[in-house]
Amino acid sequence: MTDEQDVQLEIEKTKSSTARGCLFWIGILLGIPLFLVAAFVYSVAYKETEIEKGFSPDGKNMVKVVQKGEGLLHSPIRVYYGPHYKLRKNYETAIVKGSAKQANVSIEWNGNDTATVTIYGASPETLTVSILE
């Protein structure tokens, strides 16, 4: 090989390394914002935070009250009920402004198959949901 061929080979290697480096950094610079946007959307739209959980006296049924999202403005409250292995969504409401707390929810069991869930909202009104199995 001559010196001219060595220089050409070195130029090709440098171009190849530069192209790989640029693609790597473009991937990093585009990946981080996409990850942050995805994390934000998950926390606001899909994340469910458990507020209260109650078990029937015989331990076969369960009622679970969750808040969907992070509680920015109006976060819906969802009530799931049924056997432990197969919970069903029964009710969804948005009466709670901001972040709901355990003190805003009460679950009272009336036997093994019936529960009354009371959700206290921002206003003095209360919403009572009766759950029948």
MIGUDO-724740 format. One record per atom (N, C-alpha, C): residue number from 0; atom name; x, z, y. Coordinates in steps of 0.2 Angstrom, whole numbers, plus 2048, in hexadecimal, padded with zeros to 3 digits. Atoms other than C-alpha are relative to their C-alpha. Layout:
BEGIN
<pt num="NUM" atome="CA" X="X" Z="Z" Y="Y"/>
...
END
This chain:
BEGIN
<pt num="0" atome="N" X="804" Z="800" Y="7FA"/>
<pt num="0" atome="CA" X="800" Z="800" Y="800"/>
<pt num="0" atome="C" X="804" Z="800" Y="806"/>
<pt num="1" atome="N" X="7FC" Z="800" Y="7FA"/>
<pt num="1" atome="CA" X="806" Z="7FC" Y="811"/>
<pt num="1" atome="C" X="7FD" Z="806" Y="805"/>
<pt num="2" atome="N" X="802" Z="7FA" Y="7FB"/>
<pt num="2" atome="CA" X="805" Z="808" Y="820"/>
<pt num="2" atome="C" X="7F9" Z="7FE" Y="803"/>
<pt num="3" atome="N" X="807" Z="802" Y="7FD"/>
<pt num="3" atome="CA" X="7F6" Z="7FD" Y="827"/>
<pt num="3" atome="C" X="7FA" Z="802" Y="7FC"/>
<pt num="4" atome="N" X="805" Z="7FF" Y="805"/>
<pt num="4" atome="CA" X="7EC" Z="7FF" Y="817"/>
<pt num="4" atome="C" X="7FF" Z="808" Y="800"/>
<pt num="5" atome="N" X="801" Z="7F9" Y="800"/>
<pt num="5" atome="CA" X="7F0" Z="812" Y="817"/>
<pt num="5" atome="C" X="7FC" Z="802" Y="806"/>
<pt num="6" atome="N" X="804" Z="7FE" Y="7FA"/>
<pt num="6" atome="CA" X="7E9" Z="813" Y="829"/>
<pt num="6" atome="C" X="7F9" Z="7FE" Y="800"/>
<pt num="7" atome="N" X="807" Z="802" Y="801"/>
<pt num="7" atome="CA" X="7DA" Z="809" Y="825"/>
<pt num="7" atome="C" X="7FC" Z="805" Y="7FB"/>
<pt num="8" atome="N" X="802" Z="7FB" Y="805"/>
<pt num="8" atome="CA" X="7D7" Z="815" Y="816"/>
<pt num="8" atome="C" X="7FE" Z="807" Y="803"/>
<pt num="9" atome="N" X="801" Z="7FA" Y="7FD"/>
<pt num="9" atome="CA" X="7D9" Z="824" Y="820"/>
<pt num="9" atome="C" X="7FA" Z="800" Y="805"/>
<pt num="10" atome="N" X="805" Z="801" Y="7FC"/>
<pt num="10" atome="CA" X="7CD" Z="81D" Y="82D"/>
<pt num="10" atome="C" X="7F9" Z="800" Y="7FD"/>
<pt num="11" atome="N" X="806" Z="800" Y="804"/>
<pt num="11" atome="CA" X="7C0" Z="81A" Y="820"/>
<pt num="11" atome="C" X="7FE" Z="807" Y="7FD"/>
<pt num="12" atome="N" X="801" Z="7F9" Y="802"/>
<pt num="12" atome="CA" X="7C2" Z="82C" Y="819"/>
<pt num="12" atome="C" X="7FD" Z="804" Y="806"/>
<pt num="13" atome="N" X="802" Z="7FC" Y="7FA"/>
<pt num="13" atome="CA" X="7C0" Z="833" Y="82B"/>
<pt num="13" atome="C" X="7F9" Z="7FE" Y="802"/>
<pt num="14" atome="N" X="807" Z="802" Y="7FE"/>
<pt num="14" atome="CA" X="7B0" Z="829" Y="82E"/>
<pt num="14" atome="C" X="7FB" Z="803" Y="7FB"/>
<pt num="15" atome="N" X="804" Z="7FD" Y="806"/>
<pt num="15" atome="CA" X="7A9" Z="82F" Y="81D"/>
<pt num="15" atome="C" X="7FF" Z="807" Y="801"/>
<pt num="16" atome="N" X="800" Z="7F9" Y="7FF"/>
<pt num="16" atome="CA" X="7AD" Z="841" Y="821"/>
<pt num="16" atome="C" X="7FC" Z="802" Y="806"/>
<pt num="17" atome="N" X="803" Z="7FF" Y="7FA"/>
<pt num="17" atome="CA" X="7A6" Z="840" Y="832"/>
<pt num="17" atome="C" X="7F8" Z="7FE" Y="7FF"/>
<pt num="18" atome="N" X="808" Z="801" Y="801"/>
<pt num="18" atome="CA" X="795" Z="838" Y="82C"/>
<pt num="18" atome="C" X="7FD" Z="806" Y="7FC"/>
<pt num="19" atome="N" X="803" Z="7FA" Y="804"/>
<pt num="19" atome="CA" X="793" Z="846" Y="81F"/>
<pt num="19" atome="C" X="7FF" Z="806" Y="804"/>
<pt num="20" atome="N" X="800" Z="7FA" Y="7FB"/>
<pt num="20" atome="CA" X="797" Z="853" Y="82C"/>
<pt num="20" atome="C" X="7FA" Z="800" Y="805"/>
<pt num="21" atome="N" X="806" Z="801" Y="7FC"/>
<pt num="21" atome="CA" X="78A" Z="84C" Y="838"/>
<pt num="21" atome="C" X="7FA" Z="801" Y="7FD"/>
<pt num="22" atome="N" X="806" Z="7FF" Y="804"/>
<pt num="22" atome="CA" X="77D" Z="84B" Y="82B"/>
<pt num="22" atome="C" X="7FF" Z="807" Y="7FE"/>
<pt num="23" atome="N" X="801" Z="7F8" Y="801"/>
<pt num="23" atome="CA" X="780" Z="85D" Y="826"/>
<pt num="23" atome="C" X="7FE" Z="803" Y="806"/>
<pt num="24" atome="N" X="803" Z="7FC" Y="7FB"/>
<pt num="24" atome="CA" X="77E" Z="863" Y="837"/>
<pt num="24" atome="C" X="7FA" Z="7FE" Y="803"/>
<pt num="25" atome="N" X="807" Z="803" Y="7FE"/>
<pt num="25" atome="CA" X="76F" Z="858" Y="83B"/>
<pt num="25" atome="C" X="7FB" Z="804" Y="7FB"/>
<pt num="26" atome="N" X="805" Z="7FD" Y="805"/>
<pt num="26" atome="CA" X="767" Z="860" Y="82B"/>
<pt num="26" atome="C" X="800" Z="807" Y="802"/>
<pt num="27" atome="N" X="800" Z="7F9" Y="7FE"/>
<pt num="27" atome="CA" X="76C" Z="872" Y="831"/>
<pt num="27" atome="C" X="7FC" Z="800" Y="806"/>
<pt num="28" atome="N" X="804" Z="7FF" Y="7F9"/>
<pt num="28" atome="CA" X="765" Z="86F" Y="843"/>
<pt num="28" atome="C" X="7F9" Z="7FE" Y="7FF"/>
<pt num="29" atome="N" X="807" Z="801" Y="801"/>
<pt num="29" atome="CA" X="755" Z="868" Y="83C"/>
<pt num="29" atome="C" X="7FD" Z="805" Y="7FC"/>
<pt num="30" atome="N" X="803" Z="7FB" Y="805"/>
<pt num="30" atome="CA" X="753" Z="874" Y="82E"/>
<pt num="30" atome="C" X="7FE" Z="807" Y="803"/>
<pt num="31" atome="N" X="801" Z="7F9" Y="7FD"/>
<pt num="31" atome="CA" X="754" Z="884" Y="838"/>
<pt num="31" atome="C" X="7F9" Z="800" Y="804"/>
<pt num="32" atome="N" X="807" Z="7FF" Y="7FD"/>
<pt num="32" atome="CA" X="745" Z="880" Y="844"/>
<pt num="32" atome="C" X="7FB" Z="7FF" Y="7FB"/>
<pt num="33" atome="N" X="805" Z="801" Y="805"/>
<pt num="33" atome="CA" X="73B" Z="879" Y="836"/>
<pt num="33" atome="C" X="7FE" Z="807" Y="7FC"/>
<pt num="34" atome="N" X="801" Z="7F9" Y="804"/>
<pt num="34" atome="CA" X="73E" Z="88A" Y="82C"/>
<pt num="34" atome="C" X="7FC" Z="805" Y="805"/>
<pt num="35" atome="N" X="803" Z="7FB" Y="7FB"/>
<pt num="35" atome="CA" X="739" Z="894" Y="83C"/>
<pt num="35" atome="C" X="7F9" Z="7FE" Y="801"/>
<pt num="36" atome="N" X="807" Z="802" Y="7FF"/>
<pt num="36" atome="CA" X="729" Z="88A" Y="83F"/>
<pt num="36" atome="C" X="7FC" Z="801" Y="7FA"/>
<pt num="37" atome="N" X="804" Z="7FE" Y="806"/>
<pt num="37" atome="CA" X="724" Z="88C" Y="82D"/>
<pt num="37" atome="C" X="7FF" Z="807" Y="7FF"/>
<pt num="38" atome="N" X="801" Z="7F9" Y="800"/>
<pt num="38" atome="CA" X="727" Z="89E" Y="82D"/>
<pt num="38" atome="C" X="7FB" Z="803" Y="805"/>
<pt num="39" atome="N" X="805" Z="7FE" Y="7FB"/>
<pt num="39" atome="CA" X="71D" Z="8A0" Y="83D"/>
<pt num="39" atome="C" X="7F9" Z="7FE" Y="7FE"/>
<pt num="40" atome="N" X="807" Z="802" Y="802"/>
<pt num="40" atome="CA" X="70E" Z="896" Y="836"/>
<pt num="40" atome="C" X="7FE" Z="804" Y="7FA"/>
<pt num="41" atome="N" X="802" Z="7FC" Y="805"/>
<pt num="41" atome="CA" X="70F" Z="8A0" Y="826"/>
<pt num="41" atome="C" X="7FD" Z="807" Y="802"/>
<pt num="42" atome="N" X="802" Z="7F9" Y="7FE"/>
<pt num="42" atome="CA" X="70E" Z="8B1" Y="82F"/>
<pt num="42" atome="C" X="7FA" Z="800" Y="804"/>
<pt num="43" atome="N" X="806" Z="800" Y="7FC"/>
<pt num="43" atome="CA" X="700" Z="8AC" Y="83B"/>
<pt num="43" atome="C" X="7FA" Z="7FD" Y="7FC"/>
<pt num="44" atome="N" X="806" Z="803" Y="803"/>
<pt num="44" atome="CA" X="6F5" Z="8A1" Y="82F"/>
<pt num="44" atome="C" X="7FF" Z="802" Y="7F9"/>
<pt num="45" atome="N" X="801" Z="7FF" Y="807"/>
<pt num="45" atome="CA" X="6F8" Z="8A6" Y="81D"/>
<pt num="45" atome="C" X="802" Z="807" Y="7FD"/>
<pt num="46" atome="N" X="7FE" Z="7FA" Y="803"/>
<pt num="46" atome="CA" X="700" Z="8B7" Y="81B"/>
<pt num="46" atome="C" X="7FA" Z="805" Y="800"/>
<pt num="47" atome="N" X="805" Z="7FB" Y="801"/>
<pt num="47" atome="CA" X="6F4" Z="8C5" Y="815"/>
<pt num="47" atome="C" X="803" Z="807" Y="800"/>
<pt num="48" atome="N" X="7FD" Z="7F9" Y="800"/>
<pt num="48" atome="CA" X="6F8" Z="8D7" Y="819"/>
<pt num="48" atome="C" X="7FA" Z="805" Y="7FE"/>
<pt num="49" atome="N" X="805" Z="7FB" Y="803"/>
<pt num="49" atome="CA" X="6EF" Z="8E4" Y="80F"/>
<pt num="49" atome="C" X="7FF" Z="806" Y="804"/>
<pt num="50" atome="N" X="802" Z="7FA" Y="7FC"/>
<pt num="50" atome="CA" X="6E5" Z="8F1" Y="819"/>
<pt num="50" atome="C" X="7FE" Z="805" Y="7FC"/>
<pt num="51" atome="N" X="803" Z="7FB" Y="804"/>
<pt num="51" atome="CA" X="6DC" Z="8FA" Y="80C"/>
<pt num="51" atome="C" X="7FE" Z="7FE" Y="7F9"/>
<pt num="52" atome="N" X="801" Z="802" Y="807"/>
<pt num="52" atome="CA" X="6DA" Z="8FA" Y="7F9"/>
<pt num="52" atome="C" X="7FC" Z="806" Y="7FD"/>
<pt num="53" atome="N" X="804" Z="7FB" Y="804"/>
<pt num="53" atome="CA" X="6CD" Z="904" Y="7EF"/>
<pt num="53" atome="C" X="7FE" Z="7FE" Y="7F9"/>
<pt num="54" atome="N" X="801" Z="801" Y="807"/>
<pt num="54" atome="CA" X="6CA" Z="906" Y="7DD"/>
<pt num="54" atome="C" X="7F9" Z="803" Y="7FE"/>
<pt num="55" atome="N" X="806" Z="7FD" Y="802"/>
<pt num="55" atome="CA" X="6B9" Z="909" Y="7D4"/>
<pt num="55" atome="C" X="802" Z="807" Y="7FC"/>
<pt num="56" atome="N" X="7FF" Z="7FA" Y="804"/>
<pt num="56" atome="CA" X="6B7" Z="91A" Y="7CC"/>
<pt num="56" atome="C" X="802" Z="7FF" Y="7F9"/>
<pt num="57" atome="N" X="7FE" Z="801" Y="807"/>
<pt num="57" atome="CA" X="6B9" Z="913" Y="7BB"/>
<pt num="57" atome="C" X="807" Z="7FC" Y="800"/>
<pt num="58" atome="N" X="7F9" Z="804" Y="7FF"/>
<pt num="58" atome="CA" X="6C9" Z="909" Y="7C1"/>
<pt num="58" atome="C" X="800" Z="7F9" Y="7FE"/>
<pt num="59" atome="N" X="800" Z="807" Y="803"/>
<pt num="59" atome="CA" X="6C3" Z="8F8" Y="7BB"/>
<pt num="59" atome="C" X="7FF" Z="7FB" Y="806"/>
<pt num="60" atome="N" X="801" Z="804" Y="7FB"/>
<pt num="60" atome="CA" X="6BE" Z="8F1" Y="7CC"/>
<pt num="60" atome="C" X="804" Z="802" Y="806"/>
<pt num="61" atome="N" X="7FC" Z="7FE" Y="7FB"/>
<pt num="61" atome="CA" X="6C7" Z="8F0" Y="7DC"/>
<pt num="61" atome="C" X="7FD" Z="7FC" Y="806"/>
<pt num="62" atome="N" X="802" Z="803" Y="7F9"/>
<pt num="62" atome="CA" X="6C3" Z="8EC" Y="7EF"/>
<pt num="62" atome="C" X="807" Z="800" Y="804"/>
<pt num="63" atome="N" X="7FA" Z="800" Y="7FB"/>
<pt num="63" atome="CA" X="6D1" Z="8E6" Y="7FA"/>
<pt num="63" atome="C" X="7FF" Z="7FD" Y="806"/>
<pt num="64" atome="N" X="801" Z="803" Y="7FA"/>
<pt num="64" atome="CA" X="6D0" Z="8E3" Y="80C"/>
<pt num="64" atome="C" X="807" Z="7FE" Y="803"/>
<pt num="65" atome="N" X="7F9" Z="803" Y="7FD"/>
<pt num="65" atome="CA" X="6DE" Z="8D8" Y="814"/>
<pt num="65" atome="C" X="7FE" Z="7FD" Y="807"/>
<pt num="66" atome="N" X="800" Z="804" Y="7FA"/>
<pt num="66" atome="CA" X="6E2" Z="8D1" Y="825"/>
<pt num="66" atome="C" X="804" Z="7FA" Y="800"/>
<pt num="67" atome="N" X="7FC" Z="806" Y="800"/>
<pt num="67" atome="CA" X="6E6" Z="8BF" Y="826"/>
<pt num="67" atome="C" X="804" Z="7FF" Y="806"/>
<pt num="68" atome="N" X="7FC" Z="801" Y="7FA"/>
<pt num="68" atome="CA" X="6F4" Z="8BB" Y="832"/>
<pt num="68" atome="C" X="803" Z="806" Y="802"/>
<pt num="69" atome="N" X="7FD" Z="7FA" Y="7FD"/>
<pt num="69" atome="CA" X="6FE" Z="8C6" Y="83D"/>
<pt num="69" atome="C" X="7FD" Z="804" Y="805"/>
<pt num="70" atome="N" X="804" Z="7FC" Y="7FB"/>
<pt num="70" atome="CA" X="6F1" Z="8CC" Y="848"/>
<pt num="70" atome="C" X="801" Z="7FF" Y="807"/>
<pt num="71" atome="N" X="7FE" Z="801" Y="7F9"/>
<pt num="71" atome="CA" X="6F5" Z="8C3" Y="858"/>
<pt num="71" atome="C" X="7FA" Z="801" Y="805"/>
<pt num="72" atome="N" X="806" Z="800" Y="7FC"/>
<pt num="72" atome="CA" X="6E3" Z="8C0" Y="860"/>
<pt num="72" atome="C" X="7FB" Z="803" Y="7FB"/>
<pt num="73" atome="N" X="806" Z="7FE" Y="804"/>
<pt num="73" atome="CA" X="6D5" Z="8C0" Y="853"/>
<pt num="73" atome="C" X="803" Z="7FE" Y="7F9"/>
<pt num="74" atome="N" X="7FE" Z="801" Y="807"/>
<pt num="74" atome="CA" X="6DB" Z="8C2" Y="841"/>
<pt num="74" atome="C" X="7FA" Z="802" Y="7FC"/>
<pt num="75" atome="N" X="806" Z="7FF" Y="804"/>
<pt num="75" atome="CA" X="6CE" Z="8C0" Y="834"/>
<pt num="75" atome="C" X="802" Z="806" Y="7FB"/>
<pt num="76" atome="N" X="800" Z="7FB" Y="805"/>
<pt num="76" atome="CA" X="6CB" Z="8CF" Y="828"/>
<pt num="76" atome="C" X="7FC" Z="7FD" Y="7FA"/>
<pt num="77" atome="N" X="803" Z="802" Y="806"/>
<pt num="77" atome="CA" X="6C8" Z="8CA" Y="816"/>
<pt num="77" atome="C" X="7FF" Z="805" Y="7FB"/>
<pt num="78" atome="N" X="801" Z="7FB" Y="805"/>
<pt num="78" atome="CA" X="6C0" Z="8D4" Y="808"/>
<pt num="78" atome="C" X="800" Z="7FC" Y="7FA"/>
<pt num="79" atome="N" X="800" Z="803" Y="807"/>
<pt num="79" atome="CA" X="6C4" Z="8D0" Y="7F6"/>
<pt num="79" atome="C" X="7FE" Z="806" Y="7FC"/>
<pt num="80" atome="N" X="803" Z="7FB" Y="804"/>
<pt num="80" atome="CA" X="6BB" Z="8D9" Y="7E8"/>
<pt num="80" atome="C" X="800" Z="7FD" Y="7F9"/>
<pt num="81" atome="N" X="800" Z="802" Y="807"/>
<pt num="81" atome="CA" X="6BA" Z="8D8" Y="7D5"/>
<pt num="81" atome="C" X="805" Z="804" Y="7FB"/>
<pt num="82" atome="N" X="7FB" Z="7FD" Y="804"/>
<pt num="82" atome="CA" X="6C4" Z="8DD" Y="7C6"/>
<pt num="82" atome="C" X="807" Z="7FF" Y="802"/>
<pt num="83" atome="N" X="7F9" Z="801" Y="7FD"/>
<pt num="83" atome="CA" X="6D7" Z="8DF" Y="7C9"/>
<pt num="83" atome="C" X="803" Z="7FA" Y="7FF"/>
<pt num="84" atome="N" X="7FC" Z="806" Y="801"/>
<pt num="84" atome="CA" X="6DC" Z="8CF" Y="7C1"/>
<pt num="84" atome="C" X="7FC" Z="7FA" Y="803"/>
<pt num="85" atome="N" X="803" Z="806" Y="7FE"/>
<pt num="85" atome="CA" X="6CF" Z="8C4" Y="7C9"/>
<pt num="85" atome="C" X="7FC" Z="802" Y="807"/>
<pt num="86" atome="N" X="803" Z="7FF" Y="7F9"/>
<pt num="86" atome="CA" X="6CB" Z="8C8" Y="7DC"/>
<pt num="86" atome="C" X="7FD" Z="7FA" Y="803"/>
<pt num="87" atome="N" X="804" Z="805" Y="7FD"/>
<pt num="87" atome="CA" X="6BE" Z="8BE" Y="7E5"/>
<pt num="87" atome="C" X="800" Z="802" Y="807"/>
<pt num="88" atome="N" X="801" Z="7FE" Y="7F9"/>
<pt num="88" atome="CA" X="6BD" Z="8BC" Y="7F8"/>
<pt num="88" atome="C" X="7F8" Z="800" Y="801"/>
<pt num="89" atome="N" X="807" Z="7FF" Y="7FF"/>
<pt num="89" atome="CA" X="6AC" Z="8C2" Y="7FD"/>
<pt num="89" atome="C" X="7FE" Z="7FF" Y="807"/>
<pt num="90" atome="N" X="802" Z="800" Y="7F9"/>
<pt num="90" atome="CA" X="6AC" Z="8C4" Y="810"/>
<pt num="90" atome="C" X="806" Z="7FF" Y="804"/>
<pt num="91" atome="N" X="7FA" Z="801" Y="7FB"/>
<pt num="91" atome="CA" X="6B7" Z="8BE" Y="81F"/>
<pt num="91" atome="C" X="7FD" Z="801" Y="807"/>
<pt num="92" atome="N" X="803" Z="7FE" Y="7F9"/>
<pt num="92" atome="CA" X="6B4" Z="8C5" Y="831"/>
<pt num="92" atome="C" X="806" Z="800" Y="804"/>
<pt num="93" atome="N" X="7FB" Z="800" Y="7FB"/>
<pt num="93" atome="CA" X="6BE" Z="8C4" Y="841"/>
<pt num="93" atome="C" X="7FE" Z="805" Y="805"/>
<pt num="94" atome="N" X="802" Z="7FB" Y="7FB"/>
<pt num="94" atome="CA" X="6B7" Z="8D4" Y="849"/>
<pt num="94" atome="C" X="806" Z="804" Y="803"/>
<pt num="95" atome="N" X="7FA" Z="7FC" Y="7FE"/>
<pt num="95" atome="CA" X="6C8" Z="8DC" Y="84A"/>
<pt num="95" atome="C" X="805" Z="7FC" Y="805"/>
<pt num="96" atome="N" X="7FB" Z="803" Y="7FC"/>
<pt num="96" atome="CA" X="6D3" Z="8D8" Y="859"/>
<pt num="96" atome="C" X="807" Z="803" Y="7FF"/>
<pt num="97" atome="N" X="7FA" Z="7FD" Y="801"/>
<pt num="97" atome="CA" X="6E5" Z="8DA" Y="857"/>
<pt num="97" atome="C" X="802" Z="802" Y="7F9"/>
<pt num="98" atome="N" X="7FE" Z="7FE" Y="807"/>
<pt num="98" atome="CA" X="6ED" Z="8E2" Y="848"/>
<pt num="98" atome="C" X="7FB" Z="806" Y="7FE"/>
<pt num="99" atome="N" X="804" Z="7FB" Y="803"/>
<pt num="99" atome="CA" X="6E1" Z="8EB" Y="83D"/>
<pt num="99" atome="C" X="804" Z="806" Y="7FC"/>
<pt num="100" atome="N" X="7FD" Z="7FB" Y="803"/>
<pt num="100" atome="CA" X="6E5" Z="8FC" Y="836"/>
<pt num="100" atome="C" X="7FC" Z="803" Y="7FA"/>
<pt num="101" atome="N" X="803" Z="7FD" Y="805"/>
<pt num="101" atome="CA" X="6E1" Z="906" Y="827"/>
<pt num="101" atome="C" X="7FA" Z="805" Y="802"/>
<pt num="102" atome="N" X="805" Z="7FC" Y="7FD"/>
<pt num="102" atome="CA" X="6D6" Z="912" Y="832"/>
<pt num="102" atome="C" X="7FA" Z="7FC" Y="802"/>
<pt num="103" atome="N" X="806" Z="804" Y="7FE"/>
<pt num="103" atome="CA" X="6CB" Z="903" Y="837"/>
<pt num="103" atome="C" X="7FC" Z="7FE" Y="7FA"/>
<pt num="104" atome="N" X="803" Z="802" Y="806"/>
<pt num="104" atome="CA" X="6C5" Z="901" Y="825"/>
<pt num="104" atome="C" X="7FE" Z="806" Y="7FB"/>
<pt num="105" atome="N" X="801" Z="7FB" Y="805"/>
<pt num="105" atome="CA" X="6BC" Z="90C" Y="819"/>
<pt num="105" atome="C" X="7FC" Z="7FD" Y="7FA"/>
<pt num="106" atome="N" X="803" Z="802" Y="806"/>
<pt num="106" atome="CA" X="6B7" Z="909" Y="807"/>
<pt num="106" atome="C" X="7FD" Z="806" Y="7FC"/>
<pt num="107" atome="N" X="803" Z="7FB" Y="804"/>
<pt num="107" atome="CA" X="6AA" Z="913" Y="7FE"/>
<pt num="107" atome="C" X="7FD" Z="7FD" Y="7FA"/>
<pt num="108" atome="N" X="803" Z="802" Y="806"/>
<pt num="108" atome="CA" X="6A5" Z="911" Y="7EC"/>
<pt num="108" atome="C" X="7FA" Z="803" Y="7FE"/>
<pt num="109" atome="N" X="807" Z="7FD" Y="802"/>
<pt num="109" atome="CA" X="693" Z="913" Y="7E7"/>
<pt num="109" atome="C" X="7FF" Z="7FE" Y="7F8"/>
<pt num="110" atome="N" X="801" Z="801" Y="807"/>
<pt num="110" atome="CA" X="695" Z="913" Y="7D4"/>
<pt num="110" atome="C" X="807" Z="7FB" Y="7FE"/>
<pt num="111" atome="N" X="7FB" Z="804" Y="802"/>
<pt num="111" atome="CA" X="6A1" Z="907" Y="7CA"/>
<pt num="111" atome="C" X="800" Z="7F9" Y="802"/>
<pt num="112" atome="N" X="801" Z="808" Y="7FE"/>
<pt num="112" atome="CA" X="69A" Z="8F6" Y="7D0"/>
<pt num="112" atome="C" X="7FE" Z="7FF" Y="807"/>
<pt num="113" atome="N" X="803" Z="801" Y="7F9"/>
<pt num="113" atome="CA" X="695" Z="8F9" Y="7E2"/>
<pt num="113" atome="C" X="805" Z="804" Y="805"/>
<pt num="114" atome="N" X="7FC" Z="7FD" Y="7FB"/>
<pt num="114" atome="CA" X="6A0" Z="8FD" Y="7F1"/>
<pt num="114" atome="C" X="7FE" Z="7FE" Y="807"/>
<pt num="115" atome="N" X="801" Z="801" Y="7FA"/>
<pt num="115" atome="CA" X="69D" Z="8FE" Y="803"/>
<pt num="115" atome="C" X="806" Z="800" Y="804"/>
<pt num="116" atome="N" X="7FA" Z="801" Y="7FC"/>
<pt num="116" atome="CA" X="6AA" Z="8F7" Y="80F"/>
<pt num="116" atome="C" X="7FE" Z="800" Y="807"/>
<pt num="117" atome="N" X="802" Z="800" Y="7F9"/>
<pt num="117" atome="CA" X="6A9" Z="8FC" Y="821"/>
<pt num="117" atome="C" X="806" Z="7FE" Y="804"/>
<pt num="118" atome="N" X="7FA" Z="802" Y="7FB"/>
<pt num="118" atome="CA" X="6B4" Z="8F3" Y="82E"/>
<pt num="118" atome="C" X="7FE" Z="802" Y="807"/>
<pt num="119" atome="N" X="801" Z="7FE" Y="7F9"/>
<pt num="119" atome="CA" X="6B5" Z="8FB" Y="83F"/>
<pt num="119" atome="C" X="804" Z="7FB" Y="804"/>
<pt num="120" atome="N" X="7FD" Z="805" Y="7FC"/>
<pt num="120" atome="CA" X="6B8" Z="8EE" Y="84C"/>
<pt num="120" atome="C" X="802" Z="803" Y="807"/>
<pt num="121" atome="N" X="7FE" Z="7FE" Y="7FA"/>
<pt num="121" atome="CA" X="6BE" Z="8EE" Y="85E"/>
<pt num="121" atome="C" X="7FA" Z="803" Y="804"/>
<pt num="122" atome="N" X="806" Z="7FD" Y="7FD"/>
<pt num="122" atome="CA" X="6AC" Z="8F1" Y="864"/>
<pt num="122" atome="C" X="7FE" Z="806" Y="7FC"/>
<pt num="123" atome="N" X="803" Z="7FB" Y="804"/>
<pt num="123" atome="CA" X="6A2" Z="900" Y="85F"/>
<pt num="123" atome="C" X="7FC" Z="7FE" Y="7FA"/>
<pt num="124" atome="N" X="804" Z="803" Y="806"/>
<pt num="124" atome="CA" X="699" Z="8F5" Y="852"/>
<pt num="124" atome="C" X="804" Z="801" Y="7FA"/>
<pt num="125" atome="N" X="7FD" Z="800" Y="806"/>
<pt num="125" atome="CA" X="69D" Z="8F7" Y="840"/>
<pt num="125" atome="C" X="7FD" Z="7FB" Y="7FB"/>
<pt num="126" atome="N" X="802" Z="805" Y="805"/>
<pt num="126" atome="CA" X="69B" Z="8EA" Y="832"/>
<pt num="126" atome="C" X="800" Z="803" Y="7F9"/>
<pt num="127" atome="N" X="800" Z="7FD" Y="807"/>
<pt num="127" atome="CA" X="696" Z="8F0" Y="821"/>
<pt num="127" atome="C" X="7FE" Z="7FB" Y="7FB"/>
<pt num="128" atome="N" X="801" Z="805" Y="805"/>
<pt num="128" atome="CA" X="698" Z="8E5" Y="812"/>
<pt num="128" atome="C" X="7FF" Z="804" Y="7F9"/>
<pt num="129" atome="N" X="801" Z="7FD" Y="807"/>
<pt num="129" atome="CA" X="690" Z="8EA" Y="801"/>
<pt num="129" atome="C" X="803" Z="7FB" Y="7FB"/>
<pt num="130" atome="N" X="7FD" Z="805" Y="805"/>
<pt num="130" atome="CA" X="699" Z="8E3" Y="7F2"/>
<pt num="130" atome="C" X="7FD" Z="802" Y="7FA"/>
<pt num="131" atome="N" X="803" Z="7FF" Y="806"/>
<pt num="131" atome="CA" X="690" Z="8E1" Y="7E2"/>
<pt num="131" atome="C" X="804" Z="7FC" Y="7FB"/>
<pt num="132" atome="N" X="7FC" Z="803" Y="805"/>
<pt num="132" atome="CA" X="69A" Z="8DD" Y="7D2"/>
<pt num="132" atome="C" X="7FB" Z="7FC" Y="7FB"/>
END
